Structures are given as structure tokens and as C-alpha cells.
Amino acid sequence: KISEDETKVEVYREIVCSNEDFDFWSCFDALDYTGSGKLIPSCFKYLLDQNDYQATEEELYLLIRQYDPQLKGYLTSEDFKELVLPAQSKNYLTQETYSELPYSVECALCKLIYSELQIQRETELVKHSLFQNKQFSTAKAFKSIDKRQLGYIDQCDILEFLEESGSLASLEEVESLFKRAGFSKDQKVDFCRFLDIVLPVETVTTKERTISSINPLDTFDSPIKSNLDDNSFAGRPRVLSFSDLSFPDK
């Protein structure tokens, strides 16, 4: 499913950038209505509202978080490139800049943003579903994938885990999974990064946006050796409930 989602988003990127009127900086400036050089949720919401796509700022924060590796709470132009430009070609930065974004480009850009937003909604629902299961434990989940007990997970571990679970996946699909999680194909995922991937986003507001974060060392001596149950999360702020998110049929 993740591989299919990534492929779909990549197709939308190609559609946007192959438009003869496309210009990267025109797209960025159209969203950056404050001129600050920082794209916050309201920037995306304004463009989507103008084109009859429904989304809340809380939902759009999920999108920003996907392309904000430093967790700043906004996207710079460099971050925005990862959202808009196709993976196989970054040669879309030298074209003419328009004072007003052409309508055909605006429509294609909205479809791209909305398709990414739908993926974030679905992903968040899966995370909530996991944590509503009392038998789910992040430590146990990590150890079930890290069978070699090396303290990290790589693509080989994912492939082996999926095969043993009866869900065959290709290397390309696993690479898509790593890309979606913000990792390079050769990168190793330790327990702290694993938590960043699986924990649902916590309550977010317009003025202050916080993300799920716990220090595993506060709960376990080691994510590899400990068998303690980490699913209670005592003292953590509540996570977004289903009622906090809206899911339009657009």
C-alpha cells in the first residue's frame, strides 16, 4: 500500500512539473502569501480552500511533518522541493517565474497536495488503530523486526519480517517504505527513530504544534533487552482522536 501511495504521489509530481507553465518558484511564492519563506499549514489551506478542497490546519500539519525532517513546523523552499519535484529529475528550477500562478498549474498542484494529505490521514488512522490495541507494544514490535538484535532495522530486516508474516514485498516496495519514513535506502533505523515513525501525532493547535515524543530510556533500560510493556504511556498528552480529524470525501 505504501509503495502504491508513493507511486501515485510521484505521478502527480510528474503531472505538475511537466506542465509547460510550471515554475517551482511561482508555486512556492503562491503558497507563501506572507512572504516569509516559510510554508505553514495555513499557506496550504488557503490554496486548497480557493480550489474547493477541504482540509483543516491540523491535518495539513501532518503533511508538513512528512517533509520537515528538522521538525521546524514549516517547510522551506528546500523542503518544498521534496514534496513537489519528481525523484528522478530536479531540473525544474530555471524556468520563467510568473507573477500569478497559471490556473492549470494551480489545479495540478492542489491535486498533488491533496493526494499527499490523503496518505497522511490514512497513515494516522493506522497508527491510532495500533495504539488502540492493548496487545501492541512498540518495544515488542521493534524486537520482532530486529531479529538479529543489532539495535537497528534495515531493509533486509523489513523484507524478512514481511516474508515471515506472509506479506511478500519487493525491494522496490521496501525502498518506498523507507523513503516515506524519511530514510535513505541504506539507512538504519534505531529504536528512537522507530518511535518517531509509529507514534501518532499528538494534539496540535494553531499557535503551538507539538509532536509525539518520549525518551525510550525513561521507560526501558534497553529496547532490545527489556520486556516491559510500553503501551500505557502514562503522563503523555493525549493523541489526536478520530473526532479531531476530518475526512472529507473530496
C-alpha positions in Angstrom: 0.0 0.0 0.0 2.8 2.4 0.9 4.6 1.7 -2.4 1.3 2.3 -4.3 0.8 5.6 -2.4 4.3 6.8 -3.2 3.9 5.8 -6.8 0.6 7.8 -7.0 2.2 10.9 -5.5 5.1 10.6 -7.9 2.7 10.6 -10.8 1.1 13.8 -9.5 4.5 15.3 -9.2 5.2 14.5 -12.8 1.9 16.0 -13.9 2.6 19.2 -12.1 6.2 19.6 -13.3 5.5 18.5 -16.9 3.0 21.4 -17.3 4.6 23.8 -19.8 3.7 26.7 -17.5 5.2 25.1 -14.4 7.8 27.1 -12.4 8.9 25.9 -9.0 9.4 29.4 -7.5 6.0 30.5 -8.8 4.4 27.6 -6.9 6.3 28.4 -3.7 5.5 32.1 -3.9 1.8 31.3 -4.5 1.7 29.3 -1.2 4.0 31.7 0.7 1.4 34.5 0.8 3.2 36.1 3.9 6.5 36.4 2.0 8.3 34.8 5.0 9.9 32.0 3.0 8.2 29.5 5.4 5.2 27.4 4.4 2.9 26.8 7.4 -0.4 24.9 7.4 -2.5 28.0 6.7 -0.5 28.5 3.5 -1.6 25.2 2.1 -5.1 25.6 3.5 -5.6 28.9 1.7 -4.7 27.4 -1.7 -6.9 24.4 -1.1 -9.8 26.5 0.0 -9.6 28.5 -3.2 -10.0 25.3 -5.2 -12.8 23.7 -3.1 -10.6 21.1 -1.3 -11.5 20.7 2.3 -8.7 20.3 4.9 -8.0 21.5 8.4 -4.8 23.1 9.5 -4.3 20.2 12.0 -4.5 17.7 9.1 -2.1 19.9 7.0 0.4 19.8 9.8 0.7 16.0 9.2 1.7 16.8 5.6 4.3 19.4 6.7 5.7 16.9 9.2 6.3 14.4 6.4 8.6 16.8 4.6 10.1 18.6 7.6 13.0 16.4 8.8 14.1 19.0 11.4 10.6 19.2 12.8 10.5 23.0 12.5 6.8 23.2 12.0 7.1 24.7 8.5 8.6 24.0 5.1 11.4 25.9 3.5 11.9 26.0 -0.3 14.3 23.1 0.1 11.7 21.0 1.9 9.1 22.0 -0.6 11.3 20.6 -3.4 10.9 17.2 -1.9 7.1 17.5 -2.0 6.8 18.9 -5.5 9.7 17.8 -7.7 9.9 14.2 -9.1 12.5 11.9 -7.6 14.2 11.2 -11.0 14.5 14.8 -12.1 15.2 18.1 -10.3 15.7 20.2 -13.5 12.6 22.3 -13.0 14.1 25.4 -11.3 15.3 27.6 -14.1 12.1 28.4 -16.0 10.3 31.7 -16.2 8.7 33.0 -13.0 5.1 34.1 -13.2 3.6 37.0 -11.2 0.4 34.9 -10.8 0.3 31.1 -10.8 -1.3 29.8 -14.0 -4.6 28.1 -13.3 -3.6 24.7 -14.9 -0.6 24.6 -12.6 -2.6 25.6 -9.6 -5.1 22.8 -10.2 -2.4 20.2 -10.6 -0.6 21.5 -7.5 -3.7 21.2 -5.5 -4.3 17.6 -6.6 -0.7 16.8 -5.6 -1.1 18.4 -2.2 -4.4 16.7 -1.6 -3.2 13.3 -2.6 -0.3 13.6 -0.1 -2.8 14.8 2.5 -5.0 11.7 2.0 -1.9 9.5 2.6 -1.2 11.3 5.8 -4.8 10.8 7.0 -4.7 7.1 6.3 -1.4 6.6 7.9 -2.5 8.4 11.1 -5.6 6.2 11.3 -3.4 3.1 11.1 -1.2 4.4 13.9 -4.2 5.1 16.1 -5.6 1.6 15.3 -2.3 0.1 16.5 -2.3 2.0 19.8 -5.9 1.2 20.5 -4.9 -2.5 20.5 -3.9 -3.3 24.1 -1.6 -6.1 22.9 0.5 -3.7 20.8 3.9 -2.8 22.2 6.5 -0.6 20.4 9.3 -2.5 22.1 8.0 -5.9 21.1 7.2 -4.6 17.6 10.8 -3.4 17.2 12.3 -6.6 18.5 10.1 -8.7 16.3 11.7 -7.0 13.3 15.2 -6.7 14.7 15.7 -10.5 14.9 19.4 -10.2 14.8 19.3 -8.0 17.9 21.6 -5.4 16.4 19.7 -2.5 17.8 18.6 -1.2 14.4 16.4 -2.2 11.5 17.5 -2.1 7.8 15.8 -3.1 4.6 16.8 -6.7 4.9 15.1 -6.9 8.3 11.9 -5.5 6.8 11.9 -7.9 3.9 12.5 -10.9 6.2 9.8 -9.7 8.7 7.2 -9.3 5.9 8.1 -12.7 4.4 7.6 -14.4 7.7 4.3 -12.6 8.2 3.0 -13.8 4.9 3.2 -10.4 3.2 5.7 -10.7 0.4 7.2 -7.4 -0.8 9.7 -6.4 -3.4 12.9 -4.5 -2.6 11.4 -1.5 -4.5 8.4 -1.6 -2.2 10.6 -1.6 0.9 12.6 1.3 -0.5 9.4 3.2 -0.9 8.6 2.4 2.7 12.0 3.8 3.8 11.5 6.9 1.6 8.1 7.5 3.0 9.6 7.3 6.5 12.2 9.8 5.6 15.2 7.5 5.3 17.6 6.7 2.6 17.6 3.1 1.3 20.9 2.3 3.1 20.0 4.0 6.4 19.5 2.1 9.6 16.5 2.7 11.9 17.2 2.6 15.6 14.5 2.4 18.3 14.2 6.1 18.8 13.6 6.7 15.1 11.2 3.7 15.1 9.2 5.5 17.7 9.1 8.6 15.5 7.6 6.5 12.7 4.9 4.6 14.6 3.7 7.1 17.3 0.6 9.1 16.4 0.9 12.9 16.3 -0.3 14.5 19.5 -2.8 17.3 19.8 -1.8 20.3 17.7 -3.1 23.8 17.8 -2.6 26.8 15.5 -0.3 28.6 18.0 1.7 25.7 19.3 2.4 22.4 17.5 3.8 19.5 19.4 4.8 16.1 18.1 4.8 12.7 19.8 8.0 12.2 21.6 9.1 10.0 24.5 12.5 9.1 25.6 12.6 5.3 25.5 15.4 5.3 28.1 12.9 6.7 30.6 10.8 3.6 30.1 13.3 0.8 29.2 16.9 0.1 30.1 17.2 -1.1 26.5 14.7 -1.6 23.8 16.4 -4.8 22.9 16.8 -6.4 26.3 13.7 -5.1 28.2 10.4 -7.0 28.1 8.5 -4.2 29.8 5.2 -3.2 28.3 5.5 0.4 26.9 1.9 0.8 25.7 0.5 2.7 28.7 2.4 6.0 28.1 1.4 7.3 31.5 1.6 11.1 31.7 1.8 11.7 27.9 -0.6 14.3 26.4 -3.5 12.7 24.6 -3.1 11.8 21.0 -5.5 13.1 18.3 -8.8 11.2 18.4 -10.8 10.4 15.4 -13.1 13.3 16.1 -10.1 15.7 15.9 -9.6 14.8 12.2 -12.0 15.5 9.4 -12.2 13.2 6.4 -14.0 14.8 3.5 -14.9 12.7 0.5 -13.4 15.2 -2.0 
